[in-house]
Amino acid sequence: MRISELSVVHSGYTARSRLDPVPEGGVPALQLRDIGTDGETPGPDFQRYDLGKLSDRYFVRGGEVVFRSRGEPNAAAAIRDPLPEPVVVIVPLVVVRPDRDRVLPEYLAWAINQPDAQRRLGAEAQGTSLRMIPMAVLENLEIAVPDLPTQKRIVELDVLARQEGQLLRQLAARRETLVSAILGEAAKAADKKEIAR
């Protein structure tokens, strides 16, 4: 099923000038740098800007998906629900508002981030030095849409797999540190024996 059949897709807010953070007041803003390349959920602390009165369409309140339309990779991230306050989304991020009776935001982000979907998006990318995915390409991306309980299980298993990968990387790093320390102590002990002779 195409993403446009499951969601409303539109661009983020285009700032007319440079964005300068404000210490107080303003609105929190979600920018490209806030979305990791692995599609991790952003937040909850965002820089604030004085942007005046903006249309509701540029804000996320939780339960949406944001998509990195520029750069590489073109990852999607689900927005936590609920957010403490509405957050404005800044171009080149794209807002995807899923029909939550048909697709979970976390599943939609997961499906967009899958290697096959990323290959199909990449085949339609524009630009050479800075890759860009047109909004129409994202809207026409076809994804499998199982029932909601299956979507929930897929998302939960994906979270567990990511946690397992992180733990295995930490274990490997600690093992390397331990082996290095043991070998260092062995080298010192052997050196002392040589000196004692």
LINLIN-V313309 format. One record per pair of residues at least 24 apart in sequence whose ideal C-beta (glycine too) atoms are under 10 Angstrom apart, sorted by the first residue. I is the first residue (numbers start at 1). GAP is how many residues later the second one is. If there is no record, write none. Layout:
# LINLIN-V313309
((I | GAP) (I | GAP))
This chain:
# LINLIN-V313309
((1 | 101) (1 | 102) (1 | 140) (1 | 141) (1 | 142) (1 | 143) (1 | 144) (2 | 136) (2 | 137) (2 | 138) (2 | 139) (2 | 140) (2 | 141) (3 | 62) (3 | 64) (3 | 73) (3 | 93) (3 | 95) (3 | 100) (3 | 105) (3 | 108) (3 | 109) (3 | 114) (3 | 134) (3 | 135) (3 | 136) (3 | 137) (3 | 138) (3 | 139) (3 | 140) (3 | 142) (4 | 92) (4 | 131) (4 | 132) (4 | 134) (4 | 135) (4 | 136) (4 | 137) (5 | 94) (5 | 97) (5 | 98) (5 | 134) (5 | 135) (5 | 137) (5 | 140) (6 | 90) (6 | 91) (6 | 92) (6 | 93) (6 | 94) (6 | 95) (6 | 96) (6 | 97) (6 | 102) (6 | 105) (6 | 137) (6 | 139) (7 | 57) (7 | 58) (7 | 88) (7 | 89) (7 | 90) (7 | 91) (7 | 92) (7 | 93) (7 | 95) (7 | 96) (7 | 98) (7 | 101) (7 | 131) (7 | 132) (8 | 49) (8 | 56) (8 | 87) (8 | 88) (8 | 89) (8 | 90) (8 | 91) (8 | 131) (9 | 56) (9 | 58) (9 | 85) (9 | 86) (9 | 87) (9 | 88) (9 | 89) (9 | 126) (9 | 127) (9 | 129) (9 | 130) (9 | 132) (10 | 47) (10 | 48) (10 | 79) (10 | 84) (10 | 85) (10 | 86) (10 | 87) (10 | 125) (10 | 129) (11 | 46) (11 | 47) (11 | 58) (11 | 78) (11 | 79) (11 | 80) (11 | 81) (11 | 82) (11 | 83) (11 | 84) (11 | 124) (12 | 45) (12 | 46) (12 | 47) (12 | 48) (12 | 54) (12 | 55) (12 | 57) (12 | 76) (12 | 77) (12 | 78) (12 | 79) (12 | 80) (12 | 81) (12 | 82) (12 | 83) (13 | 38) (13 | 41) (13 | 42) (13 | 44) (13 | 45) (13 | 46) (13 | 75) (13 | 76) (13 | 77) (13 | 78) (13 | 80) (13 | 82) (14 | 44) (14 | 76) (14 | 77) (14 | 78) (15 | 34) (15 | 36) (15 | 73) (15 | 75) (15 | 76) (16 | 35) (19 | 28) (19 | 30) (19 | 31) (19 | 32) (19 | 71) (20 | 27) (20 | 29) (20 | 30) (21 | 25) (21 | 26) (21 | 27) (21 | 28) (21 | 29) (22 | 25) (22 | 26) (22 | 27) (22 | 28) (22 | 29) (23 | 25) (24 | 24) (24 | 26) (25 | 24) (25 | 25) (26 | 24) (26 | 25) (26 | 26) (26 | 62) (27 | 24) (27 | 25) (27 | 27) (27 | 31) (27 | 32) (27 | 58) (27 | 59) (27 | 60) (27 | 61) (28 | 31) (28 | 55) (28 | 56) (28 | 57) (28 | 58) (28 | 59) (28 | 60) (29 | 29) (29 | 30) (29 | 58) (29 | 59) (29 | 60) (29 | 61) (29 | 64) (30 | 28) (30 | 29) (30 | 30) (30 | 36) (30 | 47) (30 | 49) (30 | 53) (30 | 57) (30 | 58) (30 | 59) (30 | 60) (30 | 63) (30 | 65) (31 | 57) (31 | 58) (31 | 59) (31 | 60) (31 | 61) (31 | 62) (32 | 34) (32 | 36) (32 | 37) (32 | 38) (32 | 39) (32 | 58) (32 | 59) (32 | 60) (32 | 61) (33 | 57) (34 | 32) (34 | 43) (34 | 53) (34 | 55) (34 | 56) (34 | 59) (35 | 31) (35 | 32) (35 | 33) (35 | 36) (35 | 40) (35 | 41) (35 | 42) (35 | 54) (35 | 58) (36 | 32) (36 | 39) (36 | 41) (37 | 31) (37 | 34) (37 | 35) (37 | 36) (37 | 37) (37 | 38) (37 | 76) (38 | 35) (38 | 37) (38 | 39) (38 | 75) (38 | 124) (39 | 26) (39 | 27) (39 | 28) (39 | 29) (39 | 34) (39 | 35) (39 | 36) (39 | 37) (39 | 38) (39 | 39) (39 | 67) (39 | 70) (39 | 71) (39 | 73) (39 | 74) (39 | 119) (39 | 123) (40 | 35) (40 | 37) (40 | 38) (40 | 69) (40 | 122) (41 | 25) (41 | 36) (41 | 37) (41 | 38) (41 | 39) (41 | 64) (41 | 65) (41 | 68) (42 | 24) (42 | 35) (42 | 36) (42 | 37) (42 | 38) (42 | 45) (42 | 51) (43 | 34) (43 | 36) (43 | 37) (43 | 40) (43 | 41) (43 | 44) (44 | 36) (44 | 39) (44 | 40) (44 | 41) (44 | 43) (45 | 39) (46 | 37) (46 | 39) (46 | 41) (46 | 42) (48 | 39) (48 | 40) (49 | 39) (49 | 41) (51 | 37) (51 | 39) (54 | 32) (54 | 34) (55 | 33) (56 | 30) (57 | 32) (57 | 38) (57 | 40) (58 | 28) (58 | 29) (58 | 30) (58 | 31) (58 | 32) (58 | 33) (58 | 37) (59 | 24) (59 | 26) (59 | 27) (59 | 28) (59 | 29) (59 | 30) (59 | 36) (60 | 26) (60 | 27) (60 | 28) (60 | 29) (60 | 33) (60 | 35) (60 | 36) (60 | 37) (61 | 24) (61 | 25) (61 | 26) (62 | 24) (62 | 25) (62 | 43) (63 | 34) (63 | 35) (63 | 37) (63 | 41) (63 | 42) (63 | 43) (64 | 25) (64 | 31) (64 | 32) (64 | 33) (64 | 34) (64 | 36) (64 | 41) (64 | 44) (64 | 45) (65 | 29) (65 | 30) (65 | 31) (65 | 32) (65 | 33) (65 | 38) (65 | 39) (65 | 40) (65 | 41) (65 | 42) (65 | 43) (65 | 44) (65 | 45) (65 | 46) (65 | 47) (66 | 24) (66 | 27) (66 | 28) (66 | 29) (66 | 30) (66 | 39) (66 | 43) (67 | 25) (67 | 26) (67 | 27) (67 | 28) (67 | 29) (67 | 41) (67 | 42) (67 | 45) (67 | 46) (67 | 54) (67 | 66) (67 | 68) (67 | 71) (67 | 74) (68 | 24) (68 | 25) (68 | 26) (68 | 44) (68 | 65) (69 | 24) (69 | 25) (69 | 52) (69 | 56) (69 | 62) (69 | 63) (69 | 64) (69 | 65) (69 | 66) (69 | 68) (69 | 69) (70 | 24) (70 | 55) (70 | 57) (70 | 60) (70 | 61) (70 | 62) (70 | 63) (71 | 59) (71 | 60) (71 | 61) (71 | 62) (72 | 46) (72 | 50) (72 | 53) (72 | 58) (72 | 59) (72 | 61) (73 | 40) (73 | 42) (73 | 45) (73 | 48) (73 | 49) (73 | 58) (74 | 38) (74 | 39) (74 | 43) (74 | 44) (74 | 47) (74 | 48) (74 | 51) (74 | 57) (74 | 58) (74 | 59) (74 | 63) (74 | 64) (75 | 34) (75 | 37) (75 | 38) (75 | 43) (76 | 29) (76 | 32) (76 | 33) (76 | 34) (76 | 35) (76 | 36) (76 | 37) (76 | 41) (76 | 42) (76 | 45) (76 | 62) (77 | 28) (77 | 29) (77 | 32) (77 | 35) (77 | 36) (78 | 26) (78 | 27) (78 | 28) (78 | 29) (78 | 30) (78 | 31) (78 | 32) (78 | 77) (79 | 26) (79 | 27) (79 | 30) (80 | 25) (80 | 26) (81 | 24) (81 | 25) (92 | 38) (92 | 40) (92 | 41) (94 | 39) (94 | 40) (94 | 41) (94 | 44) (94 | 45) (96 | 39) (96 | 42) (96 | 43) (100 | 48) (101 | 47) (102 | 43) (102 | 45) (102 | 46) (102 | 49) (103 | 40) (103 | 42) (103 | 43) (103 | 45) (103 | 48) (104 | 44) (104 | 47) (104 | 48) (104 | 50) (104 | 51) (105 | 46) (105 | 50) (106 | 45) (106 | 46) (106 | 48) (106 | 49) (106 | 50) (106 | 52) (106 | 53) (107 | 36) (107 | 37) (107 | 38) (107 | 39) (107 | 41) (107 | 43) (107 | 44) (107 | 45) (107 | 46) (107 | 47) (107 | 48) (107 | 51) (108 | 35) (108 | 37) (108 | 43) (108 | 47) (109 | 46) (109 | 49) (110 | 33) (110 | 41) (110 | 44) (110 | 45) (110 | 47) (110 | 48) (110 | 49) (111 | 30) (111 | 31) (111 | 32) (111 | 33) (111 | 34) (111 | 40) (111 | 43) (111 | 44) (112 | 26) (112 | 29) (112 | 31) (113 | 45) (114 | 29) (114 | 30) (114 | 44) (116 | 27) (116 | 28) (117 | 24) (117 | 25) (117 | 26) (117 | 27))
